[in-house]
Amino acid sequence: MEEANEMSEEEKVQEEATQTSPRVTRKLGSEEKAAKPRARRAETKKLEPQAESSIAVVAPAPHLGLTRNETNWAALAHASILLTLLLGVTTGGIAAFLGPIVPALIWYAYRDKSEYVTEQARQATIFQVAGLLALLALALVGAILVVVGWTVSAVLVIVLIGLLLLVVMLIVTLLWGAALIALPVAQVVYGCYAALEAYNGRPFRYWWIADAIDRYQAQA
């Protein structure tokens, strides 16, 4: 019995020593740690800043070798058609033929100074003169045809055929009046466009007129 009691006491002492003794924990080395998946670093690529395309209205450069003074005078020669229109409207067409004097003076003044201004002013002068002659021919021929047509229609009304001619002459008269208005307007628009082109230094060429000048110079 005594031995059994001693054994139980020894077991109790060992148990108490086990409970009171510090527990030794082993720190795992870096090799022994469980391999964790390494987070993949997102690769960021530095983009080079691209040059932003700026939307800007850039005026076209003058033609090579031209000065601003030359382009201004060339544009003025073409734009003088506005003066021709103003004179024609205010004087009933009587003073319209004074308008081409402006490009003619520029043509004469720059004949030995600038080939570009000379060519542009020469075209502008001929264009305005030709336009006035065409308008005058349209007015005279149209007026004669309209007067004769209305007279014949009035006479033929007696035999009833003139009734149909009255309708025809009404249409012809309206078309003639519209042409008298549209022709000078078209000439002014064309001349202003030529002035813009000349101001930007481009060698503008009037349709038919420029070719006629070239043929005349080739023959001369």
MINUMI-960658 format. One record per residue: residue in three letters; x, y, z of N, C-alpha, C in turn. Coordinates in steps of 0.001 Angstrom, whole numbers, padded with zeros to 6 digits, always signed. Layout:
MINUMI-960658
ALAXYZXYZXYZ;...
END
This chain:
MINUMI-960658
MET+000837-001202+000000+000000+000000+000000+000860+001234+000000;GLU+001872+001184+000808+002738+002350+000883+003409+002600-000447;GLU+003808+001443-001104+004470+001616-002411+003510+002214-003412;ALA+002254+001792-003343+001274+002337-004285+001052+003795-004046;ASN+001048+004211-002812+000864+005625-002505+002029+006431-002993;GLU+003280+005849-002816+004456+006572-003274+004437+006737-004776;MET+003986+005679-005502+003934+005754-006957+002950+006807-007407;SER+001833+006852-006702+000830+007844-007090+001315+009248-006805;GLU+002087+009395-005699+002617+010718-005378+003650+011138-006412;GLU+004490+010164-006837+005504+010493-007841+004855+010880-009167;GLU+003774+010177-009494+003084+010503-010747+002493+011893-010687;LYS+001944+012225-009495+001380+013568-009344+002446+014620-009485;VAL+003625+014365-008885+004711+015354-008967+005151+015528-010397;GLN+005284+014414-011119+005699+014516-012526+004668+015255-013366;GLU+003404+014977-013027+002332+015649-013799+002341+017140-013545;GLU+002567+017503-012214+002618+018930-011896+003821+019572-012554;ALA+004958+018847-012629+006169+019406-013264+005953+019598-014741;THR+005208+018662-015311+004941+018782-016747+004068+019990-017038;GLN+003072+020199-016153+002170+021332-016384+002857+022672-016144;THR+003741+022712-015152+004378+023994-014818+005582+024290-015680;SER+006195+023285-016312+007387+023529-017140+006984+024231-018427;PRO+007745+025184-018837+007407+025930-020094+007490+025032-021303;ARG+006516+025281-022176+006475+024501-023398+007434+025115-024405;VAL+008197+024252-024981+009191+024686-025969+008555+024593-027354;THR+008445+025722-027978+007890+025752-029346+009011+025984-030315;ARG+008949+025253-031372+009998+025327-032384+009550+026224-033525;LYS+010346+027140-033768+010062+028085-034861+010557+027493-036170;LEU+009646+027369-037079+010002+026794-038353+010861+027749-039141;GLY+011831+027191-039802+012683+028014-040659+011953+028412-041928;SER+012602+029262-042632+011984+029741-043870+011802+028616-044868;GLU+012694+027571-044767+012569+026465-045693+011422+025567-045331;GLU+011100+025529-044004+010093+024604-043553+008692+025190-043632;LYS+008613+026468-043819+007284+027069-043911+006574+026561-045157;ALA+005299+026488-045003+004519+026046-046159+004638+027086-047261;ALA+004944+026590-048414+005150+027507-049543+003811+028105-049948;LYS+003771+029413-049770+002556+030114-050163+002728+030646-051574;PRO+001675+030620-052325+001780+031167-053694+002093+032665-053648;ARG+003138+033012-054335+003570+034413-054335+002653+035226-055257;ALA+002185+036290-054675+001273+037128-055469+002023+037732-056646;ARG+001438+037559-057826+002078+038057-059047+001844+039555-059173;ARG+002935+040220-059284+002832+041682-059388+002435+042063-060810;ALA+001423+042833-060843+000934+043257-062156+001954+044166-062818;GLU+002315+043770-064011+003277+044571-064750+002573+045758-065392;THR+003070+046888-065072+002509+048119-065652+003511+048688-066628;LYS+003022+048929-067820+003876+049473-068866+003617+050963-068991;LYS+004646+051695-068857+004534+053144-068926+004382+053556-070379;LEU+003242+054128-070631+002969+054561-071990+003562+055932-072233;GLU+004173+056050-073364+004726+057350-073714+003605+058284-074110;PRO+003644+059466-073587+002568+060410-073950+002591+060720-075428;GLN+001442+060531-076027+001334+060807-077447+000955+062260-077651;ALA+001504+062760-078659+001232+064167-078958-000206+064310-079399;GLU-000927+065097-078657-002332+065310-078984-002428+066161-080227;SER-003273+065672-081084-003458+066423-082329-004358+067603-082045;SER-003823+068749-082092-004587+069966-081844-005270+070402-083115;ILE-006570+070650-082988-007363+071078-084128-007259+072578-084216;ALA-006552+073031-085185-006368+074466-085354-006478+074803-086826;VAL-007081+075931-087092-007220+076392-088470-005936+077129-088833;VAL-005206+076532-089734-003941+077116-090160-004141+077738-091530;ALA-003832+078990-091619-003966+079671-092900-002931+079136-093866;PRO-003328+078807-095081-002364+078292-096049-001265+079301-096337;ALA-000063+078769-096448+001079+079639-096686+001025+080216-098087;PRO+001503+081426-098241+001515+082012-099576+002369+081200-100532;HIS+002112+081394-101793+002866+080693-102813+004345+081028-102671;LEU+005176+080055-102986+006609+080200-102792+007133+081404-103575;GLY+007837+082270-102864+008454+083417-103509+007597+084659-103551;LEU+006361+084587-103057+005472+085738-103082+005500+086459-101745;THR+005381+087750-101802+005283+088557-100592+003819+088826-100285;ARG+003567+089215-099060+002200+089534-098680+001675+090727-099468;ASN+002535+091643-099816+002111+092798-100605+001599+092358-101984;GLU+002268+091376-102577+001841+090881-103887+000486+090190-103803;THR+000316+089346-102805-000962+088644-102666-002099+089609-102354;ASN-001818+090666-101599-002856+091649-101293-003329+092377-102555;TRP-002384+092816-103395-002759+093538-104603-003454+092618-105613;ALA-003016+091372-105670-003676+090416-106558-005114+090162-106110;ALA-005297+090025-104795-006652+089820-104270-007516+091057-104497;LEU-006921+092243-104358-007675+093478-104582-008130+093599-106039;ALA-007302+093147-106952-007692+093191-108373-008932+092344-108618;HIS-009004+091179-108013-010179+090322-108187-011390+090880-107431;ALA-011146+091359-106210-012250+091835-105373-012856+093139-105879;SER-012198+093808-106806-012744+095058-107344-014043+094844-108106;ILE-014395+093593-108342-015667+093317-109004-016837+093757-108123;LEU-016605+093840-106811-017646+094362-105921-017917+095832-106220;LEU-016852+096585-106531-017033+097981-106926-017794+098086-108242;THR-017493+097193-109159-018213+097174-110438-019697+096925-110231;LEU-020014+095983-109341-021416+095702-109044-022083+096905-108386;LEU-021383+097536-107452-021957+098698-106758-022239+099843-107730;LEU-021294+100112-108611-021495+101171-109596-022648+100843-110541;GLY-022757+099573-110918-023830+099178-111812-025204+099291-111180;VAL-025296+098927-109911-026588+098980-109229-027011+100415-108952;THR-026077+101232-108503-026425+102607-108125-026675+103517-109325;THR-026088+103210-110464-026246+104075-111645-027062+103422-112755;GLY-027694+102310-112442-028482+101638-113463-027636+101012-114552;GLY-026397+100665-114239-025513+100019-115194-024674+100971-116012;ILE-024911+102284-115878-024182+103244-116708-022707+103316-116323;ALA-022424+103385-115028-021047+103539-114563-020380+102204-114259;ALA-021012+101102-114627-020437+099795-114315-019111+099576-115030;PHE-018960+100187-116206-017723+099987-116964-016528+100727-116360;LEU-016766+101521-115305-015648+102152-114601-014981+101177-113630;GLY-015687+100124-113278-015135+099149-112335-013874+098456-112814;PRO-013819+097973-114060-012597+097292-114528-011359+098183-114584;ILE-011528+099478-114363-010347+100355-114355-009424+100009-113198;VAL-009998+099582-112090-009182+099270-110900-008210+098123-111179;PRO-008654+096945-111632-007670+095892-111931-006754+096254-113090;ALA-007253+097087-114027-006386+097506-115132-005232+098366-114630;LEU-005504+099242-113647-004429+100075-113069-003422+099216-112305;ILE-003919+098216-111590-003004+097310-110866-002164+096517-111861;TRP-002780+096095-112925-002058+095390-113994-000950+096266-114558;TYR-001257+097512-114822-000260+098430-115395+000838+098748-114382;ALA+000475+098919-113109+001456+099312-112096+002452+098193-111796;TYR+002023+096948-111906+002892+095821-111532+003387+095045-112745;ARG+003264+095596-113923+003656+094858-115134+005138+094523-115138;ASP+005969+095358-114482+007411+095118-114433+007901+094753-113034;LYS+006975+094615-112095+007368+094355-110705+007075+092920-110263;SER+005933+092432-110625+005526+091100-110163+004747+090389-111260;GLU+005248+089264-111675+004559+088471-112692+003250+087919-112165;TYR+003246+087585-110877+002035+087025-110273+000909+088058-110247;VAL+001195+089256-109754+000175+090304-109690-000275+090689-111101;THR+000676+090755-112025+000331+091108-113410-000639+090099-114007;GLU-000374+088823-113811-001224+087777-114376-002615+087799-113738;GLN-002669+087943-112430-003960+087945-111742-004780+089182-112097;ALA-004136+090350-112143-004854+091584-112484-005319+091566-113940;ARG-004529+090992-114816-004926+090905-116214-006156+090017-116369;GLN-006149+088898-115703-007325+088025-115759-008562+088706-115175;ALA-008378+089413-114043-009511+090089-113414-010085+091163-114333;THR-009207+091908-115016-009678+092958-115930-010487+092368-117075;ILE-009939+091343-117706-010633+090731-118846-011928+090060-118396;PHE-011912+089448-117215-013119+088782-116704-014241+089787-116469;GLN-013911+090926-115880-014946+091922-115607-015471+092554-116892;VAL-014575+092854-117831-015013+093423-119109-015887+092423-119860;ALA-015453+091167-119903-016234+090138-120590-017591+089936-119917;GLY-017598+089989-118590-018868+089843-117879-019833+090973-118166;LEU-019315+092192-118224-020178+093333-118537-020703+093267-119954;LEU-019850+092864-120892-020300+092732-122282-021360+091638-122417;ALA-021154+090528-121705-022142+089445-121747-023469+089896-121147;LEU-023396+090653-120051-024622+091149-119430-025327+092157-120335;LEU-024545+093011-120987-025128+093984-121906-025788+093296-123103;ALA-025112+092271-123646-025684+091531-124771-026966+090818-124351;LEU-026946+090243-123154-028148+089562-122667-029298+090535-122499;ALA-028998+091729-121994-030052+092719-121781-030627+093211-123103;LEU-029754+093536-124061-030232+094067-125341-030968+093019-126163;VAL-030337+091851-126343-030965+090795-127148-032254+090321-126486;GLY-032210+090156-125174-033419+089721-124475-034533+090733-124578;ALA-034178+092019-124461-035210+093057-124557-035853+093071-125938;ILE-035029+092918-126965-035580+092908-128336-036501+091720-128535;LEU-036061+090550-128090-036882+089350-128257-038178+089448-127460;VAL-038105+089980-126288-039309+090093-125462-040305+091075-126075;VAL-039788+092216-126543-040689+093210-127156-041334+092646-128409;VAL-040544+092044-129271-041090+091462-130503-042076+090348-130171;GLY-041727+089507-129211-042599+088393-128841-043929+088861-128300;TRP-043903+089844-127417-045169+090346-126871-046002+091044-127946;THR-045328+091735-128853-046071+092406-129935-046768+091388-130844;VAL-046034+090372-131231-046619+089332-132084-047749+088615-131351;SER-047559+088352-130093-048603+087659-129321-049867+088501-129238;ALA-049676+089814-129046-050854+090692-128959-051612+090743-130281;VAL-050879+090726-131398-051543+090763-132711-052283+089458-132977;LEU-051666+088341-132618-052254+087034-132908-053362+086654-131941;VAL-053568+087454-130920-054680+087161-130017-056004+087215-130763;ILE-056037+087980-131814-057269+088117-132606-057673+086775-133192;VAL-056709+085993-133594-057022+084681-134204-056833+083545-133198;LEU-056779+083903-131933-056709+082947-130810-055372+082213-130686;ILE-054520+082263-131706-053211+081605-131582-052343+082358-130583;GLY-052560+083657-130504-051759+084474-129594-051942+084132-128132;LEU-053025+083451-127790-053234+083062-126390-052141+082106-125920;LEU-051780+081179-126798-050695+080264-126439-049356+080997-126380;LEU-049176+081935-127300-047925+082699-127303-047798+083596-126087;LEU-048917+084038-125543-048871+084856-124335-048276+084074-123159;VAL-048668+082813-123060-048118+081965-121984-046629+081735-122191;VAL-046270+081455-123457-044853+081236-123768-044033+082488-123486;MET-044542+083637-123874-043796+084875-123675-043700+085237-122194;LEU-044693+084854-121439-044616+085099-119994-043471+084304-119373;ILE-043357+083047-119781-042267+082204-119269-040911+082739-119724;VAL-040834+083133-121012-039574+083665-121548-039173+084946-120826;THR-040126+085791-120548-039829+087057-119856-039319+086806-118442;LEU-039941+085862-117753-039481+085537-116397-038067+084958-116404;LEU-037791+084076-117355-036450+083501-117459-035425+084570-117804;TRP-035788+085486-118665-034879+086575-119035-034564+087465-117836;GLY-035573+087796-117068-035347+088612-115865-034492+087884-114835;ALA-034730+086569-114680-033922+085792-113728-032469+085730-114175;ALA-032250+085622-115494-030877+085577-116009-030165+086899-115802;LEU-030890+088016-115938-030283+089336-115718-029826+089517-114273;ILE-030499+088831-113352-030111+088918-111940-029032+087896-111596;ALA-029182+086681-112135-028258+085600-111763-026864+085800-112343;LEU-026771+086359-113546-025460+086499-114189-024513+087399-113402;PRO-024890+088611-113015-023958+089432-112225-023658+088850-110847;VAL-024666+088192-110256-024417+087576-108950-023371+086470-109064;ALA-023494+085648-110108-022514+084573-110320-021128+085137-110593;GLN-021054+086239-111334-019762+086858-111609-019116+087381-110324;VAL-019910+087992-109469-019368+088525-108209-018877+087385-107315;VAL-019644+086324-107228-019230+085182-106397-017930+084575-106926;TYR-017843+084427-108227-016643+083864-108846-015441+084786-108629;GLY-015663+086090-108749-014570+087033-108527-014098+087059-107080;CYS-015031+086951-106142-014650+086917-104721-013876+085648-104390;TYR-014277+084541-104996-013526+083294-104792-012109+083429-105349;ALA-011984+084075-106501-010660+084311-107067-009822+085205-106153;ALA-010462+086191-105526-009745+087070-104596-009221+086291-103393;LEU-010020+085362-102884-009586+084542-101748-008402+083657-102133;GLU-008482+083065-103312-007384+082217-103766-006107+083042-103970;ALA-006235+084216-104542-005069+085064-104767-004481+085546-103450;TYR-005319+085816-102473-004820+086250-101159-004010+085144-100482;ASN-004368+083915-100734-003627+082779-100183-002427+082388-101038;GLY-002147+083169-102077-000948+082935-102873-001072+081869-103925;ARG-002296+081480-104271-002476+080442-105289-002668+081092-106658;PRO-002050+080548-107672-002210+081111-109031-003574+080766-109606;PHE-004538+081600-109352-005908+081330-109799-006031+081544-111297;ARG-006866+080719-111930-007113+080808-113371-008615+080800-113614;TYR-009108+081858-114249-010519+081903-114632-010781+080899-115749;TRP-011935+080266-115651-012323+079312-116682-012466+080027-118013;TRP-011929+079483-119052-011967+079943-120432-011095+081178-120651;ILE-011135+082139-119727-010375+083376-119913-008878+083118-119827;ALA-008458+082339-118842-007033+082039-118702-006521+081270-119916;ASP-007308+080327-120422-006899+079576-121612-006828+080484-122838;ALA-007774+081414-122947-007752+082344-124078-006509+083230-124026;ILE-006112+083653-122830-004896+084470-122681-003668+083663-123078;ASP-003622+082402-122662-002477+081540-123013-002391+081337-124531;ARG-003522+081129-125170-003503+080945-126636-003056+082220-127339;TYR-003495+083346-126826-003095+084633-127443-001597+084857-127282;GLN-001077+084555-126091+000362+084731-125870+001181+083759-126699;ALA+000672+082552-126913+001393+081568-127726+001457+082017-129185;GLN+000378+082600-129672+000374+083083-131046+001249+084322-131220;ALA+001273+085146-130173+002093+086359-130258+003562+086032-130144;
END
